[in-house]
Amino acid sequence: MLCHKSNALPEAERGNIPCQGWIRVMGRDAIGVRVLLMKGKITFEEVEDRDGPELFPTFTAMMRANKIRLPRRSRWQR
């Protein structure tokens, strides 16, 4: 999950910045966060940071708040 704010960086660096909101909300529950920790791409301090801006508790909550239509996750979902 890349950072949407990375557009302010030079184009060559944009794909290397993980989303800080995703890291903070998901924490070590997400395998991607654990992999980034193991590779040294993020720190435990970033994962545990609670002093930043208030974040939506889930990706779905963020999409709903921004009136973005939720994609169907499976053909069995109604």
N, CA, C and O atoms as a Tripos MOL2 file, in Angstrom:
@<TRIPOS>MOLECULE
protein
  312   311    78     0     0
PROTEIN
NO_CHARGES

@<TRIPOS>ATOM
      1 N           0.8690   -1.1590    0.0000 N.3       1 MET1
      2 CA          0.0000    0.0000    0.0000 C.3       1 MET1
      3 C           0.9130    1.2180    0.0000 C.2       1 MET1
      4 O           1.6010    1.4880    0.9840 O.2       1 MET1
      5 N           0.9150    1.9440   -1.1000 N.am      2 LEU2
      6 CA          1.7930    3.0980   -1.2190 C.3       2 LEU2
      7 C           1.1330    4.3570   -0.6820 C.2       2 LEU2
      8 O          -0.0880    4.4280   -0.5480 O.2       2 LEU2
      9 N           1.9490    5.3330   -0.3810 N.am      3 CYS3
     10 CA          1.4850    6.5920    0.2100 C.3       3 CYS3
     11 C           0.9430    7.5300   -0.8620 C.2       3 CYS3
     12 O           1.6410    7.8380   -1.8280 O.2       3 CYS3
     13 N          -0.3090    7.9880   -0.6950 N.am      4 HIS4
     14 CA         -0.8790    8.9240   -1.6610 C.3       4 HIS4
     15 C          -0.2390   10.3000   -1.5520 C.2       4 HIS4
     16 O          -0.3500   11.1000   -2.4810 O.2       4 HIS4
     17 N           0.4190   10.5930   -0.4570 N.am      5 LYS5
     18 CA          1.0840   11.8860   -0.2980 C.3       5 LYS5
     19 C           2.4830   11.8900   -0.9060 C.2       5 LYS5
     20 O           3.1520   12.9230   -0.9160 O.2       5 LYS5
     21 N           2.9250   10.7500   -1.4090 N.am      6 SER6
     22 CA          4.2710   10.6640   -1.9670 C.3       6 SER6
     23 C           4.3900   11.4130   -3.2910 C.2       6 SER6
     24 O           5.4980   11.5470   -3.8110 O.2       6 SER6
     25 N           3.2900   11.9030   -3.8520 N.am      7 ASN7
     26 CA          3.3630   12.6540   -5.1030 C.3       7 ASN7
     27 C           4.2150   13.9070   -4.9720 C.2       7 ASN7
     28 O           4.6650   14.4540   -5.9790 O.2       7 ASN7
     29 N           4.4430   14.3680   -3.7520 N.am      8 ALA8
     30 CA          5.2900   15.5440   -3.5380 C.3       8 ALA8
     31 C           6.7740   15.2020   -3.7100 C.2       8 ALA8
     32 O           7.6110   16.0970   -3.8270 O.2       8 ALA8
     33 N           7.0900   13.9190   -3.7260 N.am      9 LEU9
     34 CA          8.4870   13.4800   -3.8690 C.3       9 LEU9
     35 C           8.8660   13.3820   -5.3380 C.2       9 LEU9
     36 O           7.9930   13.3570   -6.2060 O.2       9 LEU9
     37 N          10.1760   13.3250   -5.6250 N.am     10 PRO10
     38 CA         10.5950   13.0720   -7.0020 C.3      10 PRO10
     39 C          10.0220   11.7290   -7.4760 C.2      10 PRO10
     40 O           9.9050   10.7920   -6.6860 O.2      10 PRO10
     41 N           9.6730   11.6390   -8.7390 N.am     11 GLU11
     42 CA          8.9960   10.4550   -9.2820 C.3      11 GLU11
     43 C           9.7420    9.1560   -8.9840 C.2      11 GLU11
     44 O           9.1070    8.1320   -8.7320 O.2      11 GLU11
     45 N          11.0600    9.1770   -9.0070 N.am     12 ALA12
     46 CA         11.8450    7.9600   -8.7640 C.3      12 ALA12
     47 C          11.6740    7.4310   -7.3410 C.2      12 ALA12
     48 O          11.8890    6.2420   -7.1030 O.2      12 ALA12
     49 N          11.2950    8.2840   -6.3970 N.am     13 GLU13
     50 CA         11.1660    7.8770   -4.9920 C.3      13 GLU13
     51 C           9.7440    7.5080   -4.5900 C.2      13 GLU13
     52 O           9.5440    6.9460   -3.5130 O.2      13 GLU13
     53 N           8.7680    7.8040   -5.4090 N.am     14 ARG14
     54 CA          7.3600    7.6420   -5.0290 C.3      14 ARG14
     55 C           6.9600    6.2120   -4.6970 C.2      14 ARG14
     56 O           6.1790    6.0040   -3.7690 O.2      14 ARG14
     57 N           7.4540    5.2460   -5.4030 N.am     15 GLY15
     58 CA          7.0740    3.8550   -5.1930 C.3      15 GLY15
     59 C           7.7140    3.2110   -3.9810 C.2      15 GLY15
     60 O           7.4620    2.0380   -3.7030 O.2      15 GLY15
     61 N           8.5340    3.9480   -3.2580 N.am     16 ASN16
     62 CA          9.2550    3.3810   -2.1170 C.3      16 ASN16
     63 C           8.6730    3.7960   -0.7680 C.2      16 ASN16
     64 O           9.1890    3.3890    0.2730 O.2      16 ASN16
     65 N           7.6180    4.5900   -0.7670 N.am     17 ILE17
     66 CA          7.0770    5.1290    0.4840 C.3      17 ILE17
     67 C           5.7650    4.4070    0.8260 C.2      17 ILE17
     68 O           4.7690    4.5780    0.1240 O.2      17 ILE17
     69 N           5.7580    3.6120    1.8860 N.am     18 PRO18
     70 CA          4.5090    2.9430    2.2710 C.3      18 PRO18
     71 C           3.5440    3.9290    2.9300 C.2      18 PRO18
     72 O           3.9680    4.9330    3.5040 O.2      18 PRO18
     73 N           2.2600    3.6380    2.8450 N.am     19 CYS19
     74 CA          1.2220    4.4850    3.4280 C.3      19 CYS19
     75 C           1.3170    4.4480    4.9510 C.2      19 CYS19
     76 O           1.1750    3.3920    5.5680 O.2      19 CYS19
     77 N           1.5590    5.6090    5.5450 N.am     20 GLN20
     78 CA          1.6920    5.6810    7.0000 C.3      20 GLN20
     79 C           0.3700    5.3900    7.7030 C.2      20 GLN20
     80 O           0.3690    4.8060    8.7870 O.2      20 GLN20
     81 N          -0.7550    5.7850    7.1110 N.am     21 GLY21
     82 CA         -2.0570    5.4760    7.7000 C.3      21 GLY21
     83 C          -2.2970    3.9730    7.7570 C.2      21 GLY21
     84 O          -2.7570    3.4490    8.7710 O.2      21 GLY21
     85 N          -1.9850    3.2900    6.6750 N.am     22 TRP22
     86 CA         -2.1360    1.8300    6.6160 C.3      22 TRP22
     87 C          -1.2550    1.1660    7.6690 C.2      22 TRP22
     88 O          -1.6900    0.2480    8.3640 O.2      22 TRP22
     89 N          -0.0200    1.6330    7.7800 N.am     23 ILE23
     90 CA          0.9110    1.0680    8.7590 C.3      23 ILE23
     91 C           0.3720    1.2530   10.1720 C.2      23 ILE23
     92 O           0.4140    0.3270   10.9820 O.2      23 ILE23
     93 N          -0.1370    2.4530   10.4700 N.am     24 ARG24
     94 CA         -0.5980    2.7590   11.8290 C.3      24 ARG24
     95 C          -1.9180    2.0830   12.1660 C.2      24 ARG24
     96 O          -2.1040    1.6290   13.2950 O.2      24 ARG24
     97 N          -2.8460    2.0060   11.2010 N.am     25 VAL25
     98 CA         -4.1460    1.3870   11.4750 C.3      25 VAL25
     99 C          -4.0290   -0.1310   11.5250 C.2      25 VAL25
    100 O          -4.5570   -0.7560   12.4450 O.2      25 VAL25
    101 N          -3.3560   -0.7270   10.5680 N.am     26 MET26
    102 CA         -3.2530   -2.1870   10.4970 C.3      26 MET26
    103 C          -2.2290   -2.7340   11.4910 C.2      26 MET26
    104 O          -2.4140   -3.8050   12.0690 O.2      26 MET26
    105 N          -1.1590   -1.9860   11.6750 N.am     27 GLY27
    106 CA         -0.1180   -2.4520   12.5820 C.3      27 GLY27
    107 C           0.4450   -3.7930   12.1620 C.2      27 GLY27
    108 O           0.4430   -4.1400   10.9810 O.2      27 GLY27
    109 N           0.9220   -4.5340   13.1270 N.am     28 ARG28
    110 CA          1.5530   -5.8200   12.8300 C.3      28 ARG28
    111 C           0.5500   -6.9080   12.4770 C.2      28 ARG28
    112 O           0.9470   -8.0390   12.1980 O.2      28 ARG28
    113 N          -0.7500   -6.5890   12.4810 N.am     29 ASP29
    114 CA         -1.7490   -7.5650   12.0410 C.3      29 ASP29
    115 C          -1.6360   -7.8400   10.5500 C.2      29 ASP29
    116 O          -2.0220   -8.9130   10.0860 O.2      29 ASP29
    117 N          -1.1110   -6.8850    9.8000 N.am     30 ALA30
    118 CA         -0.9770   -7.0300    8.3520 C.3      30 ALA30
    119 C           0.3720   -7.6590    8.0140 C.2      30 ALA30
    120 O           1.4160   -7.2160    8.4920 O.2      30 ALA30
    121 N           0.3330   -8.6870    7.1920 N.am     31 ILE31
    122 CA          1.5820   -9.3600    6.7980 C.3      31 ILE31
    123 C           2.5140   -8.3770    6.0860 C.2      31 ILE31
    124 O           3.7330   -8.4540    6.2380 O.2      31 ILE31
    125 N           1.9440   -7.4590    5.3140 N.am     32 GLY32
    126 CA          2.7720   -6.4730    4.6180 C.3      32 GLY32
    127 C           3.5460   -5.5850    5.5740 C.2      32 GLY32
    128 O           4.6970   -5.2380    5.3090 O.2      32 GLY32
    129 N           2.9240   -5.2160    6.6780 N.am     33 VAL33
    130 CA          3.6060   -4.4000    7.6860 C.3      33 VAL33
    131 C           4.7330   -5.2140    8.3280 C.2      33 VAL33
    132 O           5.8300   -4.6990    8.5440 O.2      33 VAL33
    133 N           4.4610   -6.4670    8.6270 N.am     34 ARG34
    134 CA          5.5100   -7.3060    9.2300 C.3      34 ARG34
    135 C           6.6860   -7.4910    8.2780 C.2      34 ARG34
    136 O           7.8380   -7.4970    8.7110 O.2      34 ARG34
    137 N           6.4060   -7.6410    6.9900 N.am     35 VAL35
    138 CA          7.4830   -7.7810    6.0050 C.3      35 VAL35
    139 C           8.3030   -6.4900    5.9430 C.2      35 VAL35
    140 O           9.5330   -6.5380    5.9190 O.2      35 VAL35
    141 N           7.6280   -5.3380    5.9160 N.am     36 LEU36
    142 CA          8.3590   -4.0630    5.9030 C.3      36 LEU36
    143 C           9.2320   -3.9130    7.1370 C.2      36 LEU36
    144 O          10.3570   -3.4220    7.0420 O.2      36 LEU36
    145 N           8.7280   -4.3310    8.2950 N.am     37 LEU37
    146 CA          9.5280   -4.2960    9.5220 C.3      37 LEU37
    147 C          10.7560   -5.1880    9.3960 C.2      37 LEU37
    148 O          11.8640   -4.7720    9.7350 O.2      37 LEU37
    149 N          10.5670   -6.4000    8.9150 N.am     38 MET38
    150 CA         11.6950   -7.3370    8.7820 C.3      38 MET38
    151 C          12.7450   -6.8300    7.8090 C.2      38 MET38
    152 O          13.9400   -7.0490    8.0090 O.2      38 MET38
    153 N          12.2980   -6.1460    6.7460 N.am     39 LYS39
    154 CA         13.2330   -5.6130    5.7530 C.3      39 LYS39
    155 C          13.8670   -4.2980    6.1890 C.2      39 LYS39
    156 O          14.7620   -3.7870    5.5150 O.2      39 LYS39
    157 N          13.4070   -3.7440    7.3170 N.am     40 GLY40
    158 CA         13.9540   -2.4750    7.7880 C.3      40 GLY40
    159 C          13.4470   -1.2680    7.0150 C.2      40 GLY40
    160 O          14.0580   -0.2010    7.0800 O.2      40 GLY40
    161 N          12.3480   -1.4080    6.2880 N.am     41 LYS41
    162 CA         11.7940   -0.3010    5.5030 C.3      41 LYS41
    163 C          10.9550    0.6430    6.3640 C.2      41 LYS41
    164 O          10.7390    1.7960    5.9920 O.2      41 LYS41
    165 N          10.4830    0.1550    7.5130 N.am     42 ILE42
    166 CA          9.7680    0.9700    8.4850 C.3      42 ILE42
    167 C          10.2810    0.5990    9.8680 C.2      42 ILE42
    168 O          10.9530   -0.4160   10.0490 O.2      42 ILE42
    169 N           9.9530    1.4400   10.8350 N.am     43 THR43
    170 CA         10.4100    1.1900   12.2000 C.3      43 THR43
    171 C           9.2220    0.8410   13.1010 C.2      43 THR43
    172 O           8.0690    1.1090   12.7610 O.2      43 THR43
    173 N           9.5230    0.2430   14.2470 N.am     44 PHE44
    174 CA          8.4790   -0.0460   15.2330 C.3      44 PHE44
    175 C           7.8310    1.2460   15.6970 C.2      44 PHE44
    176 O           6.6380    1.2720   15.9990 O.2      44 PHE44
    177 N           8.6100    2.3190   15.7550 N.am     45 GLU45
    178 CA          8.0720    3.6090   16.1770 C.3      45 GLU45
    179 C           6.9840    4.0870   15.2200 C.2      45 GLU45
    180 O           5.9720    4.6360   15.6550 O.2      45 GLU45
    181 N           7.1890    3.8780   13.9020 N.am     46 GLU46
    182 CA          6.1730    4.2680   12.9240 C.3      46 GLU46
    183 C           4.8890    3.4640   13.1190 C.2      46 GLU46
    184 O           3.7890    4.0110   13.0320 O.2      46 GLU46
    185 N           5.0300    2.1840   13.3800 N.am     47 VAL47
    186 CA          3.8650    1.3170   13.5600 C.3      47 VAL47
    187 C           3.0950    1.7060   14.8160 C.2      47 VAL47
    188 O           1.8640    1.6980   14.8220 O.2      47 VAL47
    189 N           3.8080    2.0410   15.8600 N.am     48 GLU48
    190 CA          3.1770    2.3470   17.1500 C.3      48 GLU48
    191 C           2.7650    3.8120   17.3000 C.2      48 GLU48
    192 O           2.1340    4.1660   18.2960 O.2      48 GLU48
    193 N           3.1050    4.6720   16.3350 N.am     49 ASP49
    194 CA          2.8140    6.0990   16.4310 C.3      49 ASP49
    195 C           1.3160    6.3550   16.5590 C.2      49 ASP49
    196 O           0.5390    5.9270   15.7060 O.2      49 ASP49
    197 N           0.9120    7.0400   17.6030 N.am     50 ARG50
    198 CA         -0.4920    7.4100   17.8100 C.3      50 ARG50
    199 C          -0.6520    8.9230   17.9260 C.2      50 ARG50
    200 O          -1.7270    9.4130   18.2710 O.2      50 ARG50
    201 N           0.4240    9.6660   17.6360 N.am     51 ASP51
    202 CA          0.3950   11.1230   17.7620 C.3      51 ASP51
    203 C           0.0830   11.8290   16.4500 C.2      51 ASP51
    204 O          -0.0390   13.0540   16.4250 O.2      51 ASP51
    205 N          -0.0480   11.0880   15.3740 N.am     52 GLY52
    206 CA         -0.3210   11.6950   14.0790 C.3      52 GLY52
    207 C          -1.7800   12.0830   13.9380 C.2      52 GLY52
    208 O          -2.5260   12.0900   14.9170 O.2      52 GLY52
    209 N          -2.1830   12.4050   12.7240 N.am     53 PRO53
    210 CA         -3.5740   12.8010   12.5060 C.3      53 PRO53
    211 C          -4.5290   11.6340   12.7720 C.2      53 PRO53
    212 O          -4.1450   10.4680   12.6930 O.2      53 PRO53
    213 N          -5.7840   11.9770   13.0910 N.am     54 GLU54
    214 CA         -6.8000   10.9500   13.3160 C.3      54 GLU54
    215 C          -7.0540   10.2160   12.0010 C.2      54 GLU54
    216 O          -7.1800   10.8420   10.9480 O.2      54 GLU54
    217 N          -7.1280    8.9060   12.0650 N.am     55 LEU55
    218 CA         -7.2960    8.0910   10.8720 C.3      55 LEU55
    219 C          -8.6070    7.3190   10.9250 C.2      55 LEU55
    220 O          -9.1500    7.0700   12.0020 O.2      55 LEU55
    221 N          -9.1050    6.9460    9.7600 N.am     56 PHE56
    222 CA        -10.2750    6.0790    9.7130 C.3      56 PHE56
    223 C          -9.8740    4.7040   10.2320 C.2      56 PHE56
    224 O          -8.7430    4.2710   10.0120 O.2      56 PHE56
    225 N         -10.7860    4.0060   10.9200 N.am     57 PRO57
    226 CA        -10.4280    2.7110   11.4910 C.3      57 PRO57
    227 C         -10.2530    1.6100   10.4540 C.2      57 PRO57
    228 O          -9.5790    0.6130   10.7130 O.2      57 PRO57
    229 N         -10.8620    1.7870    9.2690 N.am     58 THR58
    230 CA        -10.7460    0.7820    8.2040 C.3      58 THR58
    231 C         -10.7160    1.4850    6.8530 C.2      58 THR58
    232 O         -11.0940    2.6500    6.7310 O.2      58 THR58
    233 N         -10.2610    0.7550    5.8480 N.am     59 PHE59
    234 CA        -10.2550    1.2510    4.4760 C.3      59 PHE59
    235 C         -11.6890    1.4860    4.0090 C.2      59 PHE59
    236 O         -11.9670    2.4690    3.3210 O.2      59 PHE59
    237 N         -12.5940    0.5890    4.3780 N.am     60 THR60
    238 CA        -14.0040    0.7260    4.0200 C.3      60 THR60
    239 C         -14.6010    2.0000    4.6100 C.2      60 THR60
    240 O         -15.3390    2.7090    3.9270 O.2      60 THR60
    241 N         -14.2930    2.2940    5.8610 N.am     61 ALA61
    242 CA        -14.7940    3.5170    6.4990 C.3      61 ALA61
    243 C         -14.2920    4.7540    5.7700 C.2      61 ALA61
    244 O         -15.0410    5.7160    5.6020 O.2      61 ALA61
    245 N         -13.0530    4.7450    5.3390 N.am     62 MET62
    246 CA        -12.4880    5.8630    4.5960 C.3      62 MET62
    247 C         -13.2110    6.0270    3.2570 C.2      62 MET62
    248 O         -13.5340    7.1460    2.8590 O.2      62 MET62
    249 N         -13.4640    4.9180    2.5650 N.am     63 MET63
    250 CA        -14.1420    4.9840    1.2740 C.3      63 MET63
    251 C         -15.5680    5.5080    1.4360 C.2      63 MET63
    252 O         -16.0220    6.3410    0.6510 O.2      63 MET63
    253 N         -16.2610    5.0220    2.4460 N.am     64 ARG64
    254 CA        -17.6360    5.4880    2.6770 C.3      64 ARG64
    255 C         -17.6710    6.9740    3.0220 C.2      64 ARG64
    256 O         -18.5310    7.7020    2.5270 O.2      64 ARG64
    257 N         -16.7490    7.4280    3.8610 N.am     65 ALA65
    258 CA        -16.7020    8.8390    4.2490 C.3      65 ALA65
    259 C         -16.4310    9.7430    3.0530 C.2      65 ALA65
    260 O         -16.8820   10.8880    3.0160 O.2      65 ALA65
    261 N         -15.6950    9.2250    2.0790 N.am     66 ASN66
    262 CA        -15.3750    9.9980    0.8810 C.3      66 ASN66
    263 C         -16.3220    9.7060   -0.2780 C.2      66 ASN66
    264 O         -16.0750   10.1090   -1.4150 O.2      66 ASN66
    265 N         -17.4180    8.9940    0.0300 N.am     67 LYS67
    266 CA        -18.4610    8.6730   -0.9520 C.3      67 LYS67
    267 C         -17.9040    7.9500   -2.1780 C.2      67 LYS67
    268 O         -18.2960    8.2200   -3.3130 O.2      67 LYS67
    269 N         -16.9790    7.0220   -1.9160 N.am     68 ILE68
    270 CA        -16.4110    6.1940   -2.9700 C.3      68 ILE68
    271 C         -17.1600    4.8620   -2.9530 C.2      68 ILE68
    272 O         -17.2740    4.2200   -1.9090 O.2      68 ILE68
    273 N         -17.6640    4.4580   -4.1030 N.am     69 ARG69
    274 CA        -18.4210    3.2150   -4.1860 C.3      69 ARG69
    275 C         -17.5160    2.0400   -3.8440 C.2      69 ARG69
    276 O         -16.4170    1.9080   -4.3810 O.2      69 ARG69
    277 N         -17.9900    1.2010   -2.9540 N.am     70 LEU70
    278 CA        -17.2130    0.0310   -2.5520 C.3      70 LEU70
    279 C         -17.2760   -1.0320   -3.6470 C.2      70 LEU70
    280 O         -18.3560   -1.3270   -4.1570 O.2      70 LEU70
    281 N         -16.1420   -1.6030   -4.0110 N.am     71 PRO71
    282 CA        -16.1650   -2.6670   -5.0230 C.3      71 PRO71
    283 C         -16.7280   -3.9440   -4.4160 C.2      71 PRO71
    284 O         -16.6110   -4.1740   -3.2120 O.2      71 PRO71
    285 N         -17.3240   -4.7550   -5.2370 N.am     72 ARG72
    286 CA        -17.7980   -6.0540   -4.7740 C.3      72 ARG72
    287 C         -16.5810   -6.9190   -4.4960 C.2      72 ARG72
    288 O         -15.6670   -7.0000   -5.3160 O.2      72 ARG72
    289 N         -16.5720   -7.5540   -3.3530 N.am     73 ARG73
    290 CA        -15.4090   -8.3520   -2.9540 C.3      73 ARG73
    291 C         -15.5130   -9.7890   -3.4340 C.2      73 ARG73
    292 O         -14.4990  -10.4710   -3.5830 O.2      73 ARG73
    293 N         -16.7130  -10.2450   -3.6720 N.am     74 SER74
    294 CA        -16.8790  -11.5780   -4.2420 C.3      74 SER74
    295 C         -18.2430  -11.6470   -4.8880 C.2      74 SER74
    296 O         -19.1070  -10.8150   -4.6140 O.2      74 SER74
    297 N         -18.4380  -12.6080   -5.7230 N.am     75 ARG75
    298 CA        -19.7380  -12.7090   -6.3980 C.3      75 ARG75
    299 C         -20.8240  -13.1590   -5.4500 C.2      75 ARG75
    300 O         -22.0050  -13.0810   -5.7890 O.2      75 ARG75
    301 N         -20.4590  -13.6280   -4.2710 N.am     76 TRP76
    302 CA        -21.4370  -14.0990   -3.2930 C.3      76 TRP76
    303 C         -21.8780  -13.0000   -2.3400 C.2      76 TRP76
    304 O         -22.8490  -13.1720   -1.6030 O.2      76 TRP76
    305 N         -21.1820  -11.8810   -2.3460 N.am     77 GLN77
    306 CA        -21.5210  -10.7520   -1.4700 C.3      77 GLN77
    307 C         -22.7400  -10.0210   -2.0280 C.2      77 GLN77
    308 O         -22.8440   -9.8120   -3.2360 O.2      77 GLN77
    309 N         -23.6540   -9.6380   -1.1550 N.am     78 ARG78
    310 CA        -24.8460   -8.8910   -1.6210 C.3      78 ARG78
    311 C         -24.8190   -7.4850   -1.1020 C.2      78 ARG78
    312 O         -25.7290   -6.7050   -1.3830 O.2      78 ARG78
@<TRIPOS>BOND
     1     1     2 1
     2     2     3 1
     3     3     4 2
     4     3     5 am
     5     5     6 1
     6     6     7 1
     7     7     8 2
     8     7     9 am
     9     9    10 1
    10    10    11 1
    11    11    12 2
    12    11    13 am
    13    13    14 1
    14    14    15 1
    15    15    16 2
    16    15    17 am
    17    17    18 1
    18    18    19 1
    19    19    20 2
    20    19    21 am
    21    21    22 1
    22    22    23 1
    23    23    24 2
    24    23    25 am
    25    25    26 1
    26    26    27 1
    27    27    28 2
    28    27    29 am
    29    29    30 1
    30    30    31 1
    31    31    32 2
    32    31    33 am
    33    33    34 1
    34    34    35 1
    35    35    36 2
    36    35    37 am
    37    37    38 1
    38    38    39 1
    39    39    40 2
    40    39    41 am
    41    41    42 1
    42    42    43 1
    43    43    44 2
    44    43    45 am
    45    45    46 1
    46    46    47 1
    47    47    48 2
    48    47    49 am
    49    49    50 1
    50    50    51 1
    51    51    52 2
    52    51    53 am
    53    53    54 1
    54    54    55 1
    55    55    56 2
    56    55    57 am
    57    57    58 1
    58    58    59 1
    59    59    60 2
    60    59    61 am
    61    61    62 1
    62    62    63 1
    63    63    64 2
    64    63    65 am
    65    65    66 1
    66    66    67 1
    67    67    68 2
    68    67    69 am
    69    69    70 1
    70    70    71 1
    71    71    72 2
    72    71    73 am
    73    73    74 1
    74    74    75 1
    75    75    76 2
    76    75    77 am
    77    77    78 1
    78    78    79 1
    79    79    80 2
    80    79    81 am
    81    81    82 1
    82    82    83 1
    83    83    84 2
    84    83    85 am
    85    85    86 1
    86    86    87 1
    87    87    88 2
    88    87    89 am
    89    89    90 1
    90    90    91 1
    91    91    92 2
    92    91    93 am
    93    93    94 1
    94    94    95 1
    95    95    96 2
    96    95    97 am
    97    97    98 1
    98    98    99 1
    99    99   100 2
   100    99   101 am
   101   101   102 1
   102   102   103 1
   103   103   104 2
   104   103   105 am
   105   105   106 1
   106   106   107 1
   107   107   108 2
   108   107   109 am
   109   109   110 1
   110   110   111 1
   111   111   112 2
   112   111   113 am
   113   113   114 1
   114   114   115 1
   115   115   116 2
   116   115   117 am
   117   117   118 1
   118   118   119 1
   119   119   120 2
   120   119   121 am
   121   121   122 1
   122   122   123 1
   123   123   124 2
   124   123   125 am
   125   125   126 1
   126   126   127 1
   127   127   128 2
   128   127   129 am
   129   129   130 1
   130   130   131 1
   131   131   132 2
   132   131   133 am
   133   133   134 1
   134   134   135 1
   135   135   136 2
   136   135   137 am
   137   137   138 1
   138   138   139 1
   139   139   140 2
   140   139   141 am
   141   141   142 1
   142   142   143 1
   143   143   144 2
   144   143   145 am
   145   145   146 1
   146   146   147 1
   147   147   148 2
   148   147   149 am
   149   149   150 1
   150   150   151 1
   151   151   152 2
   152   151   153 am
   153   153   154 1
   154   154   155 1
   155   155   156 2
   156   155   157 am
   157   157   158 1
   158   158   159 1
   159   159   160 2
   160   159   161 am
   161   161   162 1
   162   162   163 1
   163   163   164 2
   164   163   165 am
   165   165   166 1
   166   166   167 1
   167   167   168 2
   168   167   169 am
   169   169   170 1
   170   170   171 1
   171   171   172 2
   172   171   173 am
   173   173   174 1
   174   174   175 1
   175   175   176 2
   176   175   177 am
   177   177   178 1
   178   178   179 1
   179   179   180 2
   180   179   181 am
   181   181   182 1
   182   182   183 1
   183   183   184 2
   184   183   185 am
   185   185   186 1
   186   186   187 1
   187   187   188 2
   188   187   189 am
   189   189   190 1
   190   190   191 1
   191   191   192 2
   192   191   193 am
   193   193   194 1
   194   194   195 1
   195   195   196 2
   196   195   197 am
   197   197   198 1
   198   198   199 1
   199   199   200 2
   200   199   201 am
   201   201   202 1
   202   202   203 1
   203   203   204 2
   204   203   205 am
   205   205   206 1
   206   206   207 1
   207   207   208 2
   208   207   209 am
   209   209   210 1
   210   210   211 1
   211   211   212 2
   212   211   213 am
   213   213   214 1
   214   214   215 1
   215   215   216 2
   216   215   217 am
   217   217   218 1
   218   218   219 1
   219   219   220 2
   220   219   221 am
   221   221   222 1
   222   222   223 1
   223   223   224 2
   224   223   225 am
   225   225   226 1
   226   226   227 1
   227   227   228 2
   228   227   229 am
   229   229   230 1
   230   230   231 1
   231   231   232 2
   232   231   233 am
   233   233   234 1
   234   234   235 1
   235   235   236 2
   236   235   237 am
   237   237   238 1
   238   238   239 1
   239   239   240 2
   240   239   241 am
   241   241   242 1
   242   242   243 1
   243   243   244 2
   244   243   245 am
   245   245   246 1
   246   246   247 1
   247   247   248 2
   248   247   249 am
   249   249   250 1
   250   250   251 1
   251   251   252 2
   252   251   253 am
   253   253   254 1
   254   254   255 1
   255   255   256 2
   256   255   257 am
   257   257   258 1
   258   258   259 1
   259   259   260 2
   260   259   261 am
   261   261   262 1
   262   262   263 1
   263   263   264 2
   264   263   265 am
   265   265   266 1
   266   266   267 1
   267   267   268 2
   268   267   269 am
   269   269   270 1
   270   270   271 1
   271   271   272 2
   272   271   273 am
   273   273   274 1
   274   274   275 1
   275   275   276 2
   276   275   277 am
   277   277   278 1
   278   278   279 1
   279   279   280 2
   280   279   281 am
   281   281   282 1
   282   282   283 1
   283   283   284 2
   284   283   285 am
   285   285   286 1
   286   286   287 1
   287   287   288 2
   288   287   289 am
   289   289   290 1
   290   290   291 1
   291   291   292 2
   292   291   293 am
   293   293   294 1
   294   294   295 1
   295   295   296 2
   296   295   297 am
   297   297   298 1
   298   298   299 1
   299   299   300 2
   300   299   301 am
   301   301   302 1
   302   302   303 1
   303   303   304 2
   304   303   305 am
   305   305   306 1
   306   306   307 1
   307   307   308 2
   308   307   309 am
   309   309   310 1
   310   310   311 1
   311   311   312 2
@<TRIPOS>SUBSTRUCTURE
     1 MET1         2 RESIDUE 1 A MET
     2 LEU2         6 RESIDUE 1 A LEU
     3 CYS3        10 RESIDUE 1 A CYS
     4 HIS4        14 RESIDUE 1 A HIS
     5 LYS5        18 RESIDUE 1 A LYS
     6 SER6        22 RESIDUE 1 A SER
     7 ASN7        26 RESIDUE 1 A ASN
     8 ALA8        30 RESIDUE 1 A ALA
     9 LEU9        34 RESIDUE 1 A LEU
    10 PRO10       38 RESIDUE 1 A PRO
    11 GLU11       42 RESIDUE 1 A GLU
    12 ALA12       46 RESIDUE 1 A ALA
    13 GLU13       50 RESIDUE 1 A GLU
    14 ARG14       54 RESIDUE 1 A ARG
    15 GLY15       58 RESIDUE 1 A GLY
    16 ASN16       62 RESIDUE 1 A ASN
    17 ILE17       66 RESIDUE 1 A ILE
    18 PRO18       70 RESIDUE 1 A PRO
    19 CYS19       74 RESIDUE 1 A CYS
    20 GLN20       78 RESIDUE 1 A GLN
    21 GLY21       82 RESIDUE 1 A GLY
    22 TRP22       86 RESIDUE 1 A TRP
    23 ILE23       90 RESIDUE 1 A ILE
    24 ARG24       94 RESIDUE 1 A ARG
    25 VAL25       98 RESIDUE 1 A VAL
    26 MET26      102 RESIDUE 1 A MET
    27 GLY27      106 RESIDUE 1 A GLY
    28 ARG28      110 RESIDUE 1 A ARG
    29 ASP29      114 RESIDUE 1 A ASP
    30 ALA30      118 RESIDUE 1 A ALA
    31 ILE31      122 RESIDUE 1 A ILE
    32 GLY32      126 RESIDUE 1 A GLY
    33 VAL33      130 RESIDUE 1 A VAL
    34 ARG34      134 RESIDUE 1 A ARG
    35 VAL35      138 RESIDUE 1 A VAL
    36 LEU36      142 RESIDUE 1 A LEU
    37 LEU37      146 RESIDUE 1 A LEU
    38 MET38      150 RESIDUE 1 A MET
    39 LYS39      154 RESIDUE 1 A LYS
    40 GLY40      158 RESIDUE 1 A GLY
    41 LYS41      162 RESIDUE 1 A LYS
    42 ILE42      166 RESIDUE 1 A ILE
    43 THR43      170 RESIDUE 1 A THR
    44 PHE44      174 RESIDUE 1 A PHE
    45 GLU45      178 RESIDUE 1 A GLU
    46 GLU46      182 RESIDUE 1 A GLU
    47 VAL47      186 RESIDUE 1 A VAL
    48 GLU48      190 RESIDUE 1 A GLU
    49 ASP49      194 RESIDUE 1 A ASP
    50 ARG50      198 RESIDUE 1 A ARG
    51 ASP51      202 RESIDUE 1 A ASP
    52 GLY52      206 RESIDUE 1 A GLY
    53 PRO53      210 RESIDUE 1 A PRO
    54 GLU54      214 RESIDUE 1 A GLU
    55 LEU55      218 RESIDUE 1 A LEU
    56 PHE56      222 RESIDUE 1 A PHE
    57 PRO57      226 RESIDUE 1 A PRO
    58 THR58      230 RESIDUE 1 A THR
    59 PHE59      234 RESIDUE 1 A PHE
    60 THR60      238 RESIDUE 1 A THR
    61 ALA61      242 RESIDUE 1 A ALA
    62 MET62      246 RESIDUE 1 A MET
    63 MET63      250 RESIDUE 1 A MET
    64 ARG64      254 RESIDUE 1 A ARG
    65 ALA65      258 RESIDUE 1 A ALA
    66 ASN66      262 RESIDUE 1 A ASN
    67 LYS67      266 RESIDUE 1 A LYS
    68 ILE68      270 RESIDUE 1 A ILE
    69 ARG69      274 RESIDUE 1 A ARG
    70 LEU70      278 RESIDUE 1 A LEU
    71 PRO71      282 RESIDUE 1 A PRO
    72 ARG72      286 RESIDUE 1 A ARG
    73 ARG73      290 RESIDUE 1 A ARG
    74 SER74      294 RESIDUE 1 A SER
    75 ARG75      298 RESIDUE 1 A ARG
    76 TRP76      302 RESIDUE 1 A TRP
    77 GLN77      306 RESIDUE 1 A GLN
    78 ARG78      310 RESIDUE 1 A ARG
